Amino acid sequence: MRALTKQEVITWCEGRSIGSTSSGHLYFDQTGPHSLLLTLPTKPYQILYLAWSLLPRRTDGSLDSALLWICQRDIWTEEVERLGERLFDDLRTAWGIKERLADRPGQIYPPEQSSELWMSFVVPMLFGWDAFMVPASQEYFVFNSHDEVISVVTRTEELCQELLRGLENWKPQLDNRWYFKPPESQ
């Protein structure tokens, strides 16, 4: 596992043909948007299960490596934000990462650290932070929004349909409007 600065996150994404806007939203260079919208569950155990459902998997079912980028915090009260940051930093320390979330908001997780990715992805879901989870070798990314929704953005319509079927327990909606609204309104 390795912690990344914001610029290193953007460079890593560019290496996978994923662009970023000046406001920090990721996008695929493509002819049309393809995305699903899911409502964040209200029960903590459901959040755990949804996070697990969104983790990247290879064709054989094994988990894949991914980037997690906490791109916006400081949304709620100072006490809540401090608790979330402390939790995330304590997880990092337990995994041998000395850099704080404030200094290095991205992390790369190899496949053998899928449990760590899962735990880390749950934190922004619980604390209402904006965060991206980008699989290293897949054609989609997940955006957790402080607006209590999750967008799954795909490079192709075919993959969007496949994920729609795979996430049916979460009642995803095909929605190309919410994530793709102008950045200044996000």
Stockholm file with secondary structure:
# STOCKHOLM 1.0

chainA/1-186         MRALTKQEVITWCEGRSIGSTSSGHLYFDQTGPHSLLLTLPTKPYQILYLAWSLLPRRTDGSLDSALLWICQRDIWTEEVERLGERLFDDLRTAWGIKERLADRPGQIYPPEQSSELWMSFVVPMLFGWDAFMVPASQEYFVFNSHDEVISVVTRTEELCQELLRGLENWKPQLDNRWYFKPPESQ
#=GR chainA/1-186 SS CEEECHHHHHHHHHTTTEEECTTSCEEECCSSCCEEEEECCSSHHHHHHHHHHHSCBCTTSCBCCEEEEEEECCCSCHHHHHHHHHHHHHHHHHTTCCSCTTTCCEEEECGGGHHHHHHHHHHHHHHTCEEEEEESSSSEEEEECTTSEEEEEESSHHHHHHHHHHTGGGCCEECSSSTTSCGGGC
#=GC SS_cons         CEEECHHHHHHHHHTTTEEECTTSCEEECCSSCCEEEEECCSSHHHHHHHHHHHSCBCTTSCBCCEEEEEEECCCSCHHHHHHHHHHHHHHHHHTTCCSCTTTCCEEEECGGGHHHHHHHHHHHHHHTCEEEEEESSSSEEEEECTTSEEEEEESSHHHHHHHHHHTGGGCCEECSSSTTSCGGGC
//
